[in-house]
Amino acid sequence: MPRGKLNQLTWRRPALENLLALREPLSDVALLLREVGVPTANKATAREEAVELLHAAAEVEHSLLVQYLYAAYSLPLPDDTTRSRLIAQIAHQEMGHLMTVQNLLLAVGGPIYFDRQDRSPNPGDDPIPFRLEPLSLDALSKYIAAEMPALGKIPDPEERAQVENIRRHAEEICGVGVHRVGALYVKIYWLFQSTDQPEGPLQLPNDGSLQSGFHLDARDFADPTITANFQAQPNDWGVSPTVNPGFYIDPVSSRAEALAALHRIMVQGEGWEAGEDTHYRRFLRLYRTFSGSASPVPVPVNPTAGEPLLDPIQEENRISNPLSQNFAYLFNVRYRFLLALLIHAMIRPRNDASALRQDYLLPWGRTEMRRFLRGLAELLVRLPRRNPSDVLHAAPTFELGTTTLPETEAEVLVTYRALLNETARIIDQIRQYAQTPGTSLLAEIEQDDAARREIIQQLL
């Protein structure tokens, strides 16, 4: 498998003597970039650089949302629904960021991208080493470190000291420095500016931290009358503002809209400002109120569901119960089916006369997320990891393996057919067990898949 986009970047710390703003204090941007470095894809043009960095951002958003969902699933239901719902909301907001990144890619004529950063992990470059784990103070420490603002942006000295201790603890746990994603978005924002002068809501200082004159030209933007036909819209996913008021997807048709969209991502999720409703603030509140009185379900860390493993720790976390294994396989298949649906919805035009995107792809995607994947995950965390009397539980594995995500509609359709066939095979395997949980959910999946097969067959 080729290396992930994030792991092809180099991080270059600007030398202090090269900064134009040598007077103290340095700008927040200069402090951040001197701490973690300027992410660089080493491309010849600003457009090529922007596409590579947006692909890296997509990998990060996808990986974070999966880790947050796993932590939410690890909480016992229904006795801890408040914490579970809060973390799930953050995960859903990360999905909104992921879709906004796709809109930014379309705005500059780049290919959409839904892969995950952890498929070729590199602890030295990853924001936090990818780890599916139950919610704990250690896990929250890493989430805070990844999402935190610059320490100088935290006005309260007691909070600033606490967060600095949390960051240090997170780095001790990870064994490497935590790379804040904010630096990646600072560089992307700079590329989307028209000049070195501050522009848009972020007002980046021109202090020598970033490469002078390296910006997208007006000709780098695709025709908005064409891209609008493919961009994701907030109402595509039917998320009610009352259920998740922080969920948004920003369409992008101009430079100004791109800068505004990047700023919203940075403020909410990537720690640029320490606002009350940021992911940083939400995780910090969870950290401060965390209690073991409602302990997480004993789910594995980085679970797998394949053959026995030589490493004793990996083997301890492997799902080996045959029934639980089959449900884990089914979860993985439906997860890949959802990704194929997301890709298809981004490459199928909105004004298509067949209404495939609006009438089928988007409703299918909503069903996969809200009903099938959630239902399978909640079922898995109640199943045994090894033998029926095991106190250790199984869990969703979110495994992509070596699967290459489809890029064209023809590839998507072939992927659909393969995944629907695999779903049918696994459900047949599950039904061979005398005691089969989730029978109504399995029947619902089969019923929906029968209707989907008809539509897909017409397109093949």
WOBELQUI-V883545 format. One line per field, one symbol per residue. psi: psi as a letter, one per 40 degrees, with the letter a starting at -180 (. if undefined). burial: + if it has 16 or more other ideal C-beta (glycine too) atoms within 10 Angstrom, else -. A space follows every 10 residues. Layout:
psi: ???
burial: ???
This chain:
psi: hiiiddeeii hhhhideeid geiiiiiddd dddddeihhh efididdddd dddddddddd dddddddddd dddehhieef dddddddddd dddddddddd dddddddffi hiheiideeg igdddidihh hhiihidddd ddddddeiii deehdhdddd dddddddddd ddddeiihhh eddddddddd deidaeihha ddfhigeedi hhegihidee hihdddddee iiidedefhh dddgeehihh iheidddddd ddddddddef fdifideidd ddddddddeh iedgiiigii hfiifaiiid hdddddehhe hddddddddd dddddddddd dddddeehid ehdefddded dddddddddd dddddddddd eeiidcideh ehiaihefhd behhiididd dddddddddd dddddddddd eeidhhifdd dddddddddd ddddddddd.
burial: ---++++++- ---+----+- -----+++++ ++++-++++- +----++-++ ++++++++++ ++++++++++ +++++----+ --++--++++ ++++++++++ ++++++++-+ -+++++++++ ++--++++++ +++++---++ ++++++++++ +-++------ -++--++-++ +-++---+++ ++++++++++ +++--+--++ -+-+++++++ +--+++---+ ++-+--++-+ ++-+-++-+- ---+-+++++ +++-+-+++- ++++++++++ ++++---+++ ++++-++--- -----++-++ -++++----- ------++++ +-++++++++ ++++++++++ ++++++++-- -----++--+ ++-++++++- -++++++-++ +-+++----- -+++++++++ --+-++---- -++-++--++ -++--++--+ ------++-- ++--+--++- -+---+----
